[in-house]
Amino acid sequence: MPTPVETGGRFTFADWQESPVGAADAVPRLAHAHVTNAFTGGIAAAGTACDYTIAYTGENLGSYSGMELVSGSLDGREGSFVLEERGTFDAGGTVCRFEVVPGSGTGGLVGLTGSGGFTYRHGDTSVAYAFSYDLGERPSR
């Protein structure tokens, strides 16, 4: 069984567009956000497409889930894949875990599986991430 590869780097986010779903002033309330992220390090992707559904359970408090399409490279291998993300947030920041959607790898990333996460603190301009993955390669005989 292959040993997962550990990688990491940083990402920055831009173009956060959030809109209410239903009543904008209710608690709990729902919102939808579209975000563009740029990854450097093990994952290199100049601009991802990411959509979140956010549940606000209090002022600056809640949880979210989303999907992010990452197109670029992973430790030098070109392709794309989708990350399913789940996280919680409060006034201090966000904690997120993500997992590769099975079967979403393309190009040199076909067969990709993996998971990782990040912790964002309000005010940070970039966020460190960690990612553990496997490309399903088996040694040749």
Disulfide bonds with the S-S distance in Angstrom:
none
